[in-house]
């Protein structure tokens, strides 16, 4: 059934990585390399079954193809997962074994941090392969991508405000922010700097208290966030929070946040559009992180990264134009923009083969 599934999703290559001595069970999925080498994060998660892990890596890698295409990057989509508990199963040997598998692909797949992985884990991977992004600044890398993801989300928000209300004055409006992790908290900080009214919730009470004390946010219960009378609903935590149960409760005119896979399914995306709520497609909005790490391929520069984040505003504008032109919901318009770019570039060159990224400006001291 695996090849039938690959046929459906359009993957080029799936690599099963096993090293008994290191305790490594990992899957690398390369979805599409028409635009360039496949770039996408490494996730470590205690999947209940190997099938769950495969399903996740196939879905996430396909999503990276679309995210990278809409972001205007010359990279394709891929993803990797390690089956294991990030709180108990990490080791130097595990990540170095994974790094050897990445290296064996010769640059077809470039890895990065994702759920359950931090910059220290990436240090071990980097000892075995050049094909890593998000490495520490001491190596000429970009470090933590969270501030860039948050800043990119702000650019997407401004495009949505302009489309819905005719201005970009962030401080005029109110926001229901769900999730106060690295990106969510940074986003709240950016909203506060612009004088916005902010409602927040998170499963971690300490983070809620921080948002209240440092940024003047108003705390609401985990389930109450959907009932807040705010102009914008900003999901910045788990996916699927816009669903049959929550959508009827939303009072927001705009949905714009940093979470992945915000819509529970396509039918919900259609219903959002019917209700007159402007949805800023998640993978177009939260592309700041991948834009930032992608710059490492040519030699990282922070100023260039910040300038690149601002293209998210124009990408959203283009998506809204396509939605209007083709009379389709914005989530479909984002897919269409990605597919049009891949098709156009695909006519110019074949899938990624021999040309590996250069990683100019990298420092490998001590390895």
C-alpha positions as CSV (number, residue, x, y, z in Angstrom):
1,X,0.0,0.0,0.0
2,X,3.0,2.3,0.5
3,X,3.5,2.9,-3.3
4,X,-0.3,3.6,-3.7
5,X,0.0,6.2,-0.9
6,X,3.1,7.8,-2.5
7,X,1.3,7.9,-5.8
8,X,-1.6,9.8,-4.2
9,X,0.7,12.4,-2.5
10,X,3.3,12.6,-5.2
11,X,6.4,11.8,-3.2
12,X,9.7,11.1,-5.0
13,X,11.5,9.2,-2.3
14,X,10.9,7.8,1.2
15,X,13.9,6.5,3.3
16,X,13.6,4.3,6.3
17,X,16.6,4.7,8.6
18,X,17.5,2.1,11.2
19,X,20.4,1.8,13.5
20,X,19.9,-0.8,16.3
21,X,22.9,0.2,18.3
22,X,21.9,3.8,18.4
23,X,18.2,3.0,18.9
24,X,17.4,4.9,15.7
25,X,14.1,4.4,13.9
26,X,13.5,7.3,11.5
27,X,11.8,8.1,8.2
28,X,12.9,10.8,5.7
29,X,10.3,11.8,3.2
30,X,11.3,13.7,0.1
31,X,8.2,15.1,-1.6
32,X,9.3,17.3,-4.4
33,X,12.6,18.6,-5.6
34,X,11.6,20.5,-8.7
35,X,12.5,23.9,-7.1
36,X,15.6,22.6,-5.4
37,X,16.8,20.3,-2.6
38,X,14.0,19.2,-0.2
39,X,14.2,21.2,3.1
40,X,12.1,20.5,6.1
41,X,12.5,19.9,9.8
42,X,13.2,16.8,11.9
43,X,10.5,15.9,14.4
44,X,10.9,13.5,17.4
45,X,7.7,12.1,18.7
46,X,6.6,8.9,20.5
47,X,4.3,7.7,17.7
48,X,1.9,4.9,18.8
49,X,2.6,3.0,15.6
50,X,5.1,3.1,12.7
51,X,2.1,3.7,10.4
52,X,1.3,6.9,12.3
53,X,4.9,8.0,11.9
54,X,4.8,7.3,8.1
55,X,1.4,9.1,7.8
56,X,2.8,12.2,9.6
57,X,6.0,12.5,7.6
58,X,4.2,12.1,4.3
59,X,1.7,14.8,5.2
60,X,4.3,17.2,6.6
61,X,6.7,16.8,3.7
62,X,4.0,17.6,1.2
63,X,3.1,20.6,3.2
64,X,6.7,21.8,3.1
65,X,6.7,21.7,-0.8
66,X,3.7,24.1,-0.8
67,X,5.1,26.3,2.0
68,X,8.5,26.6,0.3
69,X,6.9,27.2,-3.2
70,X,4.6,30.0,-1.9
71,X,7.5,31.6,0.0
72,X,9.3,32.0,-3.3
73,X,12.3,29.8,-2.2
74,X,14.4,27.8,-4.5
75,X,14.0,24.7,-2.4
76,X,11.6,21.7,-2.4
77,X,9.7,20.0,0.3
78,X,10.8,17.2,2.7
79,X,10.5,16.2,6.3
80,X,11.9,13.6,8.7
81,X,10.6,12.0,11.9
82,X,12.4,10.0,14.6
83,X,10.2,7.6,16.5
84,X,11.0,8.1,20.2
85,X,10.3,10.1,23.3
86,X,12.2,13.4,23.2
87,X,12.2,13.6,27.0
88,X,13.8,10.1,27.5
89,X,15.3,8.7,24.2
90,X,17.8,11.4,23.0
91,X,21.5,10.6,22.7
92,X,24.5,11.7,20.8
93,X,24.7,8.4,19.0
94,X,21.0,8.6,17.9
95,X,21.5,12.0,16.3
96,X,24.8,11.2,14.8
97,X,23.4,8.0,13.3
98,X,20.5,10.1,11.8
99,X,23.1,12.6,10.4
100,X,24.9,9.8,8.6
101,X,21.6,8.9,6.8
102,X,21.0,12.5,5.9
103,X,24.5,12.8,4.5
104,X,24.1,9.6,2.4
105,X,21.4,11.5,0.4
106,X,24.0,13.9,-0.9
107,X,22.0,17.1,-0.4
108,X,18.7,15.9,-1.8
109,X,17.3,16.4,1.8
110,X,18.3,19.2,4.2
111,X,17.2,18.9,7.8
112,X,16.3,21.5,10.5
113,X,14.7,21.7,13.9
114,X,11.1,20.8,14.5
115,X,8.9,19.5,17.3
116,X,10.9,17.7,20.0
117,X,14.3,18.9,18.6
118,X,16.5,21.7,19.7
119,X,19.7,23.4,18.6
120,X,21.8,21.1,20.8
121,X,20.4,18.0,19.0
122,X,21.2,19.6,15.7
123,X,24.9,20.1,16.8
124,X,25.2,16.3,16.8
125,X,23.5,15.9,13.4
126,X,25.9,18.6,12.1
127,X,28.9,16.6,13.1
128,X,28.0,14.0,10.5
129,X,26.6,16.1,7.7
130,X,26.7,19.5,6.1
131,X,23.0,19.3,5.2
132,X,21.6,20.9,8.3
133,X,20.0,24.3,8.7
134,X,19.2,26.2,11.9
135,X,22.7,25.5,13.3
136,X,24.1,27.7,16.0
137,X,25.4,31.1,15.1
138,X,29.0,30.1,16.0
139,X,28.9,28.0,12.9
140,X,27.6,30.8,10.7
141,X,24.0,29.6,11.1
142,X,20.8,31.4,11.9
143,X,20.0,29.9,15.3
144,X,16.5,30.1,16.7
145,X,14.0,30.8,13.9
146,X,11.1,31.7,16.3
147,X,11.5,35.5,16.1
148,X,11.5,35.4,12.3
149,X,8.4,33.2,12.2
150,X,6.6,35.7,14.5
151,X,7.7,38.7,12.4
152,X,6.6,36.9,9.2
153,X,3.2,36.2,10.9
154,X,3.0,40.0,11.6
155,X,3.5,40.7,7.9
156,X,0.8,38.2,7.0
157,X,-1.5,39.8,9.5
158,X,-0.9,43.3,8.0
159,X,-1.9,42.0,4.6
160,X,-5.0,40.4,6.0
161,X,-6.0,43.6,7.9
162,X,-5.5,45.6,4.7
163,X,-7.7,43.2,2.7
164,X,-10.5,43.0,5.3
165,X,-10.5,46.5,6.8
166,X,-8.5,48.7,4.3
167,X,-5.6,49.6,6.7
168,X,-2.6,48.0,8.3
169,X,-2.9,49.6,11.7
170,X,-2.3,46.6,13.9
171,X,-2.9,48.6,17.2
172,X,-6.5,49.4,16.2
173,X,-7.7,45.8,16.5
174,X,-8.0,43.1,19.1
175,X,-6.5,39.6,19.0
176,X,-7.3,36.2,20.5
177,X,-3.9,34.4,20.6
178,X,-4.0,30.7,21.3
179,X,-0.6,29.3,22.3
180,X,2.4,31.1,23.9
181,X,5.4,29.0,22.9
182,X,8.5,30.5,21.3
183,X,6.6,31.9,18.3
184,X,3.3,32.7,20.1
185,X,5.0,34.8,22.8
186,X,7.1,36.6,20.3
187,X,4.0,37.4,18.3
188,X,2.3,38.8,21.4
189,X,5.3,41.0,22.0
190,X,5.1,42.4,18.5
191,X,1.3,43.1,18.9
192,X,1.9,44.8,22.2
193,X,4.6,47.0,20.7
194,X,2.0,48.3,18.3
195,X,-0.6,49.0,21.0
196,X,-3.0,46.1,20.3
197,X,-5.6,44.6,22.7
198,X,-4.6,41.0,23.3
199,X,-6.4,38.0,24.8
200,X,-4.2,34.9,25.5
201,X,-4.5,31.3,26.5
202,X,-2.0,28.4,26.9
203,X,-1.9,25.1,28.8
204,X,1.2,26.5,30.5
205,X,0.0,28.9,33.2
206,X,3.5,30.3,33.6
207,X,3.5,31.5,30.0
208,X,0.0,33.0,30.4
209,X,1.2,34.9,33.5
210,X,4.3,36.2,31.6
211,X,2.1,37.5,28.8
212,X,-0.2,39.2,31.3
213,X,2.6,40.8,33.3
214,X,5.0,41.7,30.6
215,X,2.7,42.5,27.6
216,X,-0.5,43.6,29.3
217,X,-2.5,40.7,27.8
218,X,-5.8,39.5,29.2
219,X,-5.9,35.8,30.2
220,X,-8.8,33.6,29.2
221,X,-9.5,29.8,29.6
222,X,-8.3,27.2,27.1
223,X,-11.8,26.7,25.8
224,X,-12.9,30.3,26.1
225,X,-10.5,31.6,23.5
226,X,-13.0,30.7,20.8
227,X,-15.7,32.9,22.3
228,X,-13.6,36.0,22.8
229,X,-15.0,39.1,21.0
230,X,-11.8,39.8,19.1
231,X,-11.2,41.0,15.5
232,X,-8.6,38.4,14.8
233,X,-8.2,34.8,15.9
234,X,-4.6,33.8,16.0
235,X,-3.9,30.1,16.5
236,X,-0.2,29.7,17.4
237,X,-0.2,26.2,19.0
238,X,-1.7,22.9,17.8
239,X,-3.3,22.3,14.4
240,X,-6.9,21.6,13.6
241,X,-8.4,24.1,16.1
242,X,-10.7,25.5,13.4
243,X,-13.3,22.7,13.3
244,X,-17.0,21.9,13.3
245,X,-17.2,22.6,17.1
246,X,-15.2,25.8,17.2
247,X,-16.0,27.6,14.0
248,X,-19.6,28.6,14.9
249,X,-18.2,30.2,18.1
250,X,-15.6,32.4,16.4
251,X,-16.5,36.1,16.3
252,X,-13.3,37.1,14.5
253,X,-13.4,38.7,11.0
254,X,-9.8,37.3,10.3
255,X,-8.0,34.1,11.1
256,X,-4.3,34.6,11.0
257,X,-1.7,32.8,13.2
258,X,1.5,30.8,13.2
259,X,0.2,27.3,13.8
260,X,0.4,24.6,11.1
261,X,-2.6,22.8,9.6
262,X,-5.1,25.2,11.3
263,X,-8.2,24.0,9.3
264,X,-9.4,20.6,10.5
265,X,-10.3,19.7,6.9
266,X,-11.1,21.3,3.5
267,X,-14.8,21.4,4.2
268,X,-14.1,23.7,7.2
269,X,-12.0,25.9,4.9
270,X,-15.0,26.2,2.6
271,X,-17.3,27.1,5.5
272,X,-14.8,29.8,6.8
273,X,-15.1,31.4,3.4
274,X,-18.9,31.2,3.3
275,X,-19.1,32.8,6.7
276,X,-17.2,35.8,5.4
277,X,-14.1,35.3,7.6
278,X,-10.8,36.1,5.9
279,X,-8.4,33.1,6.3
280,X,-4.7,33.9,5.9
281,X,-3.4,30.4,4.9
282,X,-1.1,29.1,7.6
283,X,1.8,27.9,5.5
284,X,2.0,31.2,3.7
285,X,1.9,33.1,7.0
286,X,4.3,31.0,9.1
287,X,7.0,30.7,6.4
288,X,9.3,33.1,8.2
289,X,11.2,30.3,9.9
290,X,11.9,28.3,6.8
291,X,12.8,31.5,4.9
292,X,15.3,32.3,7.6
293,X,17.1,28.9,7.6
294,X,17.0,28.7,3.8
295,X,19.4,31.7,3.7
296,X,22.1,29.5,5.3
297,X,22.5,27.8,1.9
298,X,24.0,31.0,0.4
299,X,25.7,32.4,3.6
300,X,23.5,33.7,6.4
301,X,22.8,37.4,6.8
302,X,20.3,38.7,9.4
303,X,19.4,41.9,7.6
304,X,18.7,40.0,4.4
305,X,16.5,37.6,6.5
306,X,14.4,40.5,7.9
307,X,14.0,41.9,4.4
308,X,12.9,38.5,3.2
309,X,10.2,38.3,5.9
310,X,8.5,41.3,4.4
311,X,7.8,39.3,1.2
312,X,5.2,37.4,3.2
313,X,3.0,40.5,3.0
314,X,3.1,40.4,-0.8
315,X,2.6,36.6,-1.0
316,X,-0.6,37.0,1.0
317,X,-1.8,39.8,-1.3
318,X,-1.2,37.5,-4.3
319,X,-3.2,34.7,-2.6
320,X,-6.1,37.1,-1.9
321,X,-6.0,38.2,-5.6
322,X,-6.2,34.5,-6.8
323,X,-9.0,33.8,-4.4
324,X,-11.0,36.7,-5.9
325,X,-10.0,36.0,-9.5
326,X,-11.0,32.3,-9.4
327,X,-13.8,32.7,-6.9
328,X,-12.3,30.1,-4.5
329,X,-11.5,30.0,-0.8
330,X,-8.1,31.4,0.2
331,X,-6.7,28.0,1.3
332,X,-7.3,26.7,-2.2
333,X,-5.8,29.9,-3.7
334,X,-2.6,29.3,-1.7
335,X,-2.3,25.8,-3.1
336,X,-2.9,27.1,-6.6
337,X,-0.2,29.7,-6.2
338,X,2.3,27.0,-5.1
339,X,1.3,24.6,-7.9
340,X,1.5,27.3,-10.6
341,X,5.1,28.1,-9.5
342,X,6.2,24.5,-9.4
343,X,4.7,23.8,-12.8
344,X,6.3,26.9,-14.3
345,X,9.8,26.2,-12.9
346,X,9.4,22.5,-13.6
347,X,9.3,23.3,-17.3
348,X,12.7,24.8,-17.0
349,X,14.6,22.0,-15.2
350,X,14.4,18.4,-14.1
351,X,14.0,17.3,-10.4
352,X,16.9,17.8,-8.1
353,X,19.8,15.5,-9.0
354,X,23.5,16.2,-8.9
355,X,23.7,19.9,-7.7
356,X,24.1,20.1,-4.0
357,X,23.7,23.3,-1.9
358,X,26.9,25.2,-1.2
359,X,26.5,26.4,2.4
360,X,28.8,29.4,2.0
361,X,30.0,31.1,5.1
362,X,29.8,27.9,7.3
363,X,32.3,27.3,10.0
364,X,33.0,23.7,11.1
365,X,35.4,24.3,13.9
366,X,36.0,21.3,16.2
367,X,34.3,18.8,13.9
